C-alpha cells in the first residue's frame, strides 16, 4: 500500500524527533558517566577530603616563621640565629561542651580565673556579652591562655572541672635573641588588626610582622600553614586525627648585620637618646643599626596580654618605636661643613676657590647690614678664639666656623643647596626597612611662602655650618660621606643579604649592591676633603677620643647642633660621621654615623659612641697603622676642647 505524501512527511518528522531525543539521552548519559568518573576517579581524593572536612572538624597547623641570621651565617644547623621560634602551649576552650551557651561560657571563665589565680580583668573584653556571643558563633578556637607555664599546665591537668572543658595545643612563639639591641631592625610579630585582615591575605589566628624586617618581609617569613582533621566525641576528646597537609616553614633571612658590631653600637647608646649606624662603604651593607630608646620584641611578641599592653604603652610614651637612624631629622651641624667645602671646590669657576687658600679667623664674622637702622650681625666661632690663617683641611680639623661663614657667604646659598639635593639629603635612601623619613632642604621660594620674606645673607651664613632651616636623617648624612669615600659613588643601603629555603638551605634571592648615585667629583676635591677629615681624628676635634694605638686610623667629622633650648651646652645635639681604616683599601673601609640628642658636643658623646663600633669591627692586630699617625696612648692624651658647632 503506497504512502501518501502527507504520511511520508509525518513519518520523517517523527524519525527526526526520535533521533534527536535519543541523541540527547545518549549525550546526557555520557556526560553523567564522565562527570562521575571525574568526581570519583580523577578528583576522588580531593572530593573525599572536602567531604571529610565538611563532616569533621578541620584545624589549621600554623607554620613556623623563617629564622633570621646575621652576616656570619654558614648553615642553619651551625649558625646562631638572631631570631628563631620555640614551642609553647595554648589553652583552648571547647565551647561545644558548654552547649555554646554564652552564660555557661562566662561562668566557666570565672571558675578558670579562680582556679589559676588570674585576675578577671584579664578577660574584660572577652566577657562583654556581644563580643562573647560573636566569638562563640564564629566557631574559631576560643583561646583562654597563650604560652602557659609548666605550673599552669600541671594545675589545669589535675583540676577535673577545668581540664574536661579545655584542651592544650602547641603553638610557635617568636624568640628575639638580641632583644632590644636589634629591635628596630627586626621588628616584632603580633595578631593582625582589623585593617590587616581587610587589606592583607592573612587569617585571624596567624601572626603578622609589625615594624622592621618582620613587617617588610612578612609574607617571605610567614610560611604556609597546614591543616589536620580531628574527630571528637561528645566530651570533646580526640578520637581520630589525621594530618592532611603539613605546614611549610617560612624562608630564612640572612642579614648584613654583624652581631658584635650591633651589640657594641647598642651598648654605646646606654643612658642616652640617639642612634649609631655602620655601613660598608663600597656595597651599602648595613653592619649595625642601633637606636635608643628601644623596646623588647620578646615582650611585644609574647603571650602575656597584660605585659604586652603595659610595655607597648611605656614604649609609645617614651618614643621607643622611632628608629632614629632613618626616622628622625636634625640639623647636620658641622658635619655639613664637608659638603660646603665640596660645593666650593666643585664650583671653583664661581668663586675661584682653592682649598689651599686661607681665610683669617679673628674669632668672629661680621655680616654688614644693608638695611638702615638694622645693626650688623656678628657670628662667633664655636670657642670664640682667634685661630689665625686656615686653609680648608685645617678648618675641618679644628671645625672652624668663621672659615665656613666666609666661604659660604662668598659661595652663596644656591650651590650649597644644589649639592645638598644632588647628594640626596632630601630623598629617601630606599633602605629595606619601613617608615623611612626624608631630610629637608630649604629654598628661597620656600622661605618666602612660609615666612613671607626673602632669603637673607644671614640664612646663608647659618647654612654654611649646618644650622638654620636644613634638617637631615642620620642615614642620609652617612651616605653623603660614603660619596666622599667612594669618589662620588653612593650605594643603596640594605639589611637583608639573602633569602634561603628552610628545607634545603638553597639560595632563593640575593641582594646585589646597587649604585644610587654616581656623582663625578674632581680628584683634588676628594683628596682635600679626606686630608681634612683625617686631621679631625689625628689632631683635631676628635683626636682625644679616636687617636689611639688600639684603634685603626679614623677620619671623620664631629658636629654639634644648636637647638631651640639655647644656653647650656647640654641642650646641643651631637654628631660624628667617619670611616676607617684610613690607610686600607676602600673595599675594607666602613662608615659609622653616630647621633646623640642633647649630647653636649660631637667629641663628648657621638665620637665615643662611634669609637666603640670601630673597636668591635677592628680589634687590635687586625689593621695596619702608618708612620704618620704617631698615635698617642690614652694616658698621654691631653684634654681636648670639645667642639660646640
VOTIVO-343629 format. One record per residue (C-alpha): x negated, y negated, z; residue in one letter. Coordinates in steps of 0.05 Angstrom, whole numbers, plus 32768, in hexadecimal, padded with zeros to 4 digits. Layout:
N
XYZa
...
//
This chain:
645
800080008000x
7FE17FBF7FEBx
7FD67F86801Cx
7FF47F44800Fx
7FC77F07800Ex
7FE37EED8050x
7FD77F308072x
7F8F7F318059x
7F837EEC8074x
7FA07EFF80B8x
7F757F3E80BDx
7F367F1780AAx
7F457EE280DFx
7F507F198113x
7F0E7F3A8103x
7EE87EF8810Ax
7F077EEC814Fx
7EF77F348163x
7EAF7F2C814Ex
7EA97EE98171x
7EC57F0281B4x
7E9D7F4281AFx
7E5E7F1881A3x
7E6F7EEB81DEx
7E787F27820Bx
7E367F4581F4x
7E127F0381FCx
7E2E7EF88242x
7E1C7F3E8258x
7DD67F36823Bx
7DCC7EF3825Ex
7DE77F10829Fx
7DB87F4C829Bx
7D7D7F1F828Bx
7D8E7EF182C5x
7D937F2D82F4x
7D507F4482DBx
7D337EFF82E6x
7D507EF9832Cx
7D407F3E8344x
7D007F50831Fx
7CDE7F108306x
7CF17EE48341x
7D037F1B8371x
7CCD7F0D83A4x
7CDB7EC383A5x
7D277ECB83AAx
7D1F7F0083E0x
7CF47ECE8407x
7D297E9783FDx
7D5F7EC68416x
7D357ED98452x
7D287E908461x
7D727E84845Fx
7D877EBA848Fx
7D4B7EB584BDx
7D277E7B84DDx
7CEB7E6184B7x
7CB57E3B84DDx
7C7C7E1184C1x
7C347E2284D2x
7C0F7DDF84D7x
7BCD7DDD84B1x
7B8E7DC884D4x
7B757D8584BDx
7B317D85849Cx
7AF37D7C84C7x
7AC77D3E84C1x
7A7B7D4284C2x
7A427D1084C0x
7A0D7D07848Ax
79E27D4084A6x
7A157D748493x
79FB7DB8847Ax
7A347DEA8482x
7A737DEA84ACx
7A577E2284D7x
7A147E0184E6x
7A287DB884EAx
7A467D948526x
7A867D718510x
7A987D298521x
7AE17D3C8520x
7AFF7D828526x
7B3C7DA7853Fx
7B4D7DD0857Cx
7B887DFC858Dx
7BBC7DE685C0x
7C007DFF85D7x
7C427DDA85D1x
7C827DEA85F7x
7CBF7DF185CAx
7D067DF385E6x
7D357E2685C6x
7D757DFC85C6x
7D9D7E3585A8x
7D997E5A85EBx
7DBB7E1E8609x
7DF07E2185D3x
7DD47DE185B5x
7DFB7DBD85EAx
7DDE7D7885F8x
7DF67D798640x
7DD57DBC864Ex
7D957DA7862Bx
7D937D698656x
7D9D7D918695x
7D657DC08681x
7D347D878674x
7D417D6E86BCx
7D327DB486D7x
7CF47DB886AAx
7CD97D7686C5x
7CE67D8B870Dx
7CC37DCE8703x
7C857DB086E2x
7C827D6F870Bx
7C8C7D4486CEx
7CAA7CFE86D8x
7CEF7CFD86B7x
7CDC7CBA8697x
7CB07CE58668x
7CF17CF98644x
7D147CB6864Ax
7D1E7CAE85FFx
7D2F7CF785F2x
7D667CF68627x
7D8D7CBF8605x
7DCD7CE385F0x
7DCF7CCD85A7x
7D857CDE859Ex
7D8D7D2185C2x
7DC87D368597x
7DA47D228557x
7D667D49856Cx
7D8F7D88857Bx
7DB57D84853Ax
7D767D798511x
7D637DC2851Ex
7D1B7DAB8523x
7CEF7DC7855Bx
7D007DA5859Dx
7CBB7D9785B9x
7CBA7D8F8605x
7C707D8B8611x
7C327D8885E4x
7BED7DA285F6x
7C007DC08639x
7BCB7DD0866Cx
7BBC7E178684x
7BDD7E0686C7x
7C1D7DF086A3x
7C1C7E2E8678x
7C177E5D86B4x
7C4E7E3786D8x
7C7D7E3E869Dx
7C707E888696x
7C827E9886DFx
7CC27E6F86E1x
7CF87E9B86C3x
7D2C7E6386C1x
7CFB7E3C8696x
7CD57E6D866Ax
7D137E90864Fx
7D297E50862Dx
7CE67E3B8611x
7CAF7E5885E7x
7C667E4485DCx
7C497E368598x
7C017E288584x
7BF47DE48564x
7BB47DC3854Dx
7B967D898573x
7B647D578557x
7B217D4F857Bx
7AF67D118570x
7AB17D248589x
7A967CDD8589x
7AD57CBF85A6x
7AD57C7285A8x
7A8F7C6E8589x
7AAA7C7F8544x
7AF47C71854Ax
7AF77C368519x
7ADA7C6484E4x
7B017CA384F3x
7B447C868509x
7B727CB7852Cx
7BB17CE0851Ex
7BF87CDD8537x
7C407CEC8528x
7C5D7CCA84EAx
7C877C8C84F2x
7CCB7C8384D1x
7CAA7C5A8499x
7C757C928490x
7CAD7CC48486x
7CCF7C978453x
7C917C83842Cx
7C647CC0842Fx
7C6B7D0B8422x
7C677D21846Ax
7C937D48849Ax
7CA77D3384E0x
7C7D7D688503x
7C3D7D5884DDx
7C057D2A84F4x
7BF27CEE84CAx
7BB27CC684C9x
7BB47C8284EBx
7B7A7C5484DEx
7B357C6384C2x
7B287C9D8492x
7B5D7CC784B5x
7B8E7C978494x
7B6C7C898451x
7B5D7CD38445x
7B9B7CED8467x
7BB47D1A842Ex
7B6E7D358422x
7B667D48846Cx
7BAE7D608478x
7BAB7DA48456x
7BE77DCF8442x
7C177DEB8476x
7C2C7E338475x
7C6D7E518490x
7C847E9084B3x
7CC87EB084BBx
7CDF7EC48501x
7D1A7EED8517x
7D307EE0855Ex
7D637F03858Ax
7D9A7EE185B1x
7D697ED485EAx
7D3A7EAF85BCx
7D047EE385BCx
7CE07EF2857Bx
7CF37F378560x
7CCF7F30851Ex
7C9E7EFF8500x
7C7F7EFD84BBx
7C4F7ECA849Fx
7C657EB98458x
7C317E858446x
7BF17E7A846Dx
7BDE7E31847Ax
7BA27E158455x
7B757DE6847Dx
7B677DA08463x
7B277D8F843Fx
7AE97D7D8466x
7ACA7D378461x
7A807D298464x
7A727CE2847Ax
7A367CB5846Cx
7A347CA684B6x
79F57CB984DDx
7A097CD28522x
79CC7CB78547x
79D07C728527x
7A1B7C6F8535x
7A107C7F857Fx
79D97C4A8583x
7A067C168562x
7A3F7C248591x
7A147C2385CFx
79F47BE185B9x
7A397BC185BEx
7A467BD68605x
7A657B9D862Cx
7A6D7B6E85F0x
7AA07B6385B9x
7A7F7B6C8576x
7A6B7B9B853Ex
7A2C7BBC8523x
7A287BD584DBx
79F07BFC84B9x
79EF7C08846Dx
79BD7C2B8440x
79A27BF48414x
79A17C1883D0x
79E17C4183D4x
7A157C1F83FFx
7A197C5A842Fx
7A327C428473x
7A047C6284A6x
7A257C4384E4x
7A627C1884F1x
7A747C098539x
7AA57BD68554x
7AB47BC4859Cx
7AE67BC385BEx
7AF97C0785A4x
7B2C7C3D85B4x
7B2C7C8785C4x
7B497CAF858Ax
7B4D7CED85B6x
7B807CCA85E2x
7BA87CAC85A9x
7BA97CF08584x
7BB57D1685C5x
7BF47D3885DDx
7C007D0F861Cx
7C367CDE8608x
7C2F7CAF8644x
7BE47CAD8640x
7BE97C9F85F5x
7C1A7C6685FFx
7BF27C458637x
7BB07C498610x
7BD17C2D85D1x
7BEB7BF285F8x
7BA87BE48619x
7B827BE885D7x
7BB57BBC85B3x
7BB17B8685E9x
7B647B8985E7x
7B607B85859Bx
7B3D7BC88599x
7B5D7BE08558x
7B3A7BA98531x
7AFD7BC1850Cx
7AD37B838512x
7AA27B9A84DBx
7AD77B9484A5x
7B147B7284C4x
7AF77B3484E5x
7AE07AF184C8x
7AB07AC184E7x
7A817A8884D1x
7A407AA984B9x
7A167A7484DCx
79CB7A7684CEx
79CF7AB984A9x
79ED7A8E8472x
79AE7A65846Bx
79907A9D8441x
79C87A93840Ex
79BD7A48840Ex
79747A5383FFx
79867A8483C8x
79B77A5483A8x
79827A1D83A9x
794D7A488388x
797E7A648354x
79977A1D8345x
795279FE8341x
796679D98301x
799879B3832Bx
7969799A8361x
792479B08349x
791B79DA8389x
78DB79FF8399x
78DC7A2D83D7x
78957A1683E7x
78A879CD83EAx
78B479B38430x
78E7798A8455x
78D779648494x
78FC797784D3x
7901793C8503x
793279648530x
79707946850Ex
798E793384CBx
79B478F284C2x
79EC78EF848Fx
79F678A7847Bx
7A3E7890847Dx
7A5D7876843Cx
7A9A78598460x
7A997815847Fx
7AA0781884CAx
7A93786384CDx
7A51787384F0x
7A1C78A084D3x
7A2278EA84E5x
79E7790C8507x
79DC79578501x
79AA79758532x
797B79B0852Ex
798F79EB855Ax
795779DD858Cx
795779918581x
790B79948575x
78DF7978853Ex
78C379B38515x
789B798884E5x
7893799B849Bx
78B379DE8488x
78BA7A068448x
78F37A37843Bx
78D27A74845Bx
78BF7A4C8499x
79057A2F849Ex
79237A75849Dx
78EF7A8D84CFx
79027A568501x
794B7A5284EAx
793F7A0884E2x
798279E684D7x
796779A184C3x
794379C18487x
798479DF846Ex
79AC79A0847Dx
797E797D844Cx
797C79B6841Ax
79C879BF841Ax
79D579748414x
79A5796F83DAx
79C279AC83B7x
7A0B799B83C2x
7A4579C983D7x
7A5979E68393x
7A1B7A118386x
7A1E7A2C83CDx
7A697A3C83C7x
7A5F7A598381x
7A297A898399x
7A537A9C83D5x
7A8A7AB283A7x
7A597AD38377x
7A3F7AFF83B0x
7A867B1283C4x
7A8C7AEE8406x
7AD67AE383F8x
7AE57B2983DDx
7AF17B6E83FAx
7AB77B9D83F4x
7AE57BD883E4x
7ACA7C03841Dx
7AF37C438426x
7B127C2D8468x
7B577C0D846Fx
7B667BC58482x
7B297BA18467x
7B2E7B55846Cx
7B0D7B21843Ex
7AE27AE6844Ex
7AF57A9F843Ex
7ACE7A708411x
7AEA7A288412x
7AEC79F783D9x
7AF979AD83D0x
7B3E79BB83B3x
7B4F79E883EFx
7B3A79B28420x
7B64797E83FDx
7BA179AB83FEx
7B9679C08446x
7B7E79808468x
7B92794B8436x
7B4B792F842Dx
7B10793C8400x
7AD17965840Cx
7A9F793A8430x
7A53793E8432x
7A597950847Bx
7A7F798F8466x
7A4479A28439x
7A1279978471x
7A3B79C4849Fx
7A4279F88468x
79F679F9845Fx
79ED7A1B84A3x
7A2A7A49849Cx
7A597A1F84C5x
7A9979F984B4x
7AD17A18848Cx
7AAD7A568473x
7ABA7A9B8493x
7AA37AE0847Fx
7AA97B288496x
7A6B7B4B84B1x
7A6C7B7E8478x
7A707B488443x
7A347B258461x
7A0E7B678465x
7A197B72841Ax
79FD7B2D840Ax
79BC7B42842Ex
79BF7B838407x
79BB7B5983C7x
797C7B3783E2x
795C7B7B83F2x
79727B9983AFx
79607B5F8381x
79A97B4C8375x
79CA7B918376x
7A047B9C83A6x
7A1F7BE283B1x
7A667BF283C6x
7A647C0A840Ex
7A847C4D841Fx
7A8A7C7E8459x
7AA27CBF8439x
7A6A7CE08413x
7A897D248401x
7ACA7D4A8403x
7AC07D95840Bx
7AEE7DD2840Bx
7AFA7DF18450x
7AFE7E368430x
7ABA7E3D840Dx
7A997DF9841Bx
7A997DEA83D0x
7A917DA283BBx
7AD37D8283A6x
7ABE7D3A83A0x
7A7E7D1283A9x
7A797CC683B0x
7A447CA88383x
7A257C648391x
7A4A7C2D836Bx
7A2E7BE9835Bx
7A607BB2836Dx
7A367B798354x
79F47B728330x
79E07B298335x
79A17B14830Fx
79717AF48340x
792C7AD88332x
78F37B00834Fx
78D97AC18370x
791B7AB68393x
791C7AFC83B1x
78D37AF883C6x
78DC7AB483E8x
79197ACC840Fx
78F87B0D8424x
78BC7AE7843Dx
78E77ABB8469x
79117AF68483x
78D17B1C8494x
78B77AE184BDx
78F87AE084E6x
78E87B258502x
789D7B1C8504x
78947AD78524x
78D77AB48520x
79197AB28545x
79207AFE854Cx
78D67B108557x
78DE7B1685A2x
79117B4D8596x
78F97B6F8557x
78AE7B698553x
78977BA78578x
78697BE28567x
78A37C118578x
78CC7BF4853Fx
78C37BF184F4x
78B77BAC84D6x
78FB7B8B84D4x
790F7B4F84A8x
79507B2A84B2x
79747AEC84CAx
79927AD8850Cx
79CF7AAB8510x
79F77A898546x
7A3C7A6F8534x
7A5B7A36855Ax
7AA37A40856Dx
7ADB7A128582x
7AC77A1E85CAx
7A9179E885C8x
7A5E79DF85FEx
7A407A1C8620x
7A157A4985F5x
7A3F7A84860Cx
7A767A6B85DDx
7A4B7A7985A0x
7A507AB78574x
7A107ADD8563x
79F97AFC8521x
79BE7B248508x
79B77B4384C3x
79777B6684B0x
79557BA0848Ex
791C7BD0849Bx
78E87BEB8491x
78D07BAD846Cx
78947BCF844Dx
78B97C0F8438x
78D77C1B83F2x
791C7BFC83EDx
793B7C4283E7x
79267C4F842Fx
793D7C0D844Bx
797D7C038473x
79A47BC48482x
79C07BB684C7x
79F27B7F84D5x
7A047B6E851Dx
7A387B3D8535x
7A4A7B2D857Ex
7A837AFF8592x
7A6D7ACA85C4x
7A287AEA85C3x
7A027AA985D3x
79CF7AAF859Ax
79B97ADC8562x
79787AEF8585x
799C7AF785C8x
79CF7B2C85B7x
79D67B3D856Cx
798C7B4B855Dx
79867B79859Ax
79C37BA08583x
79A57BA8853Ex
79637BBD855Cx
79847BFA857Dx
799D7C12853Ax
79587C098519x
793A7C308553x
796A7C6A8547x
795E7C6884FCx
79127C648501x
78F57C86853Ex
78AB7C79854Dx
787D7C9A851Bx
78B17C9B84E3x
789D7C5984C4x
785C7C3884ADx
78467BF384C5x
781A7BC2849Fx
77DC7B9F84BAx
78017B5F84B1x
78337B6E84E8x
78047B6A8525x
78417B7E854Ex
78427B688596x
78527B9885CEx
78907B8885F6x
78657B778633x
783D7B45860Cx
78787B2085EFx
78827AD98604x
78CA7AC0860Bx
78E57AAA85C8x
79177A7185C6x
79597A8A85AEx
79777A6E8570x
79B77A468579x
79CD7A3C8531x
//
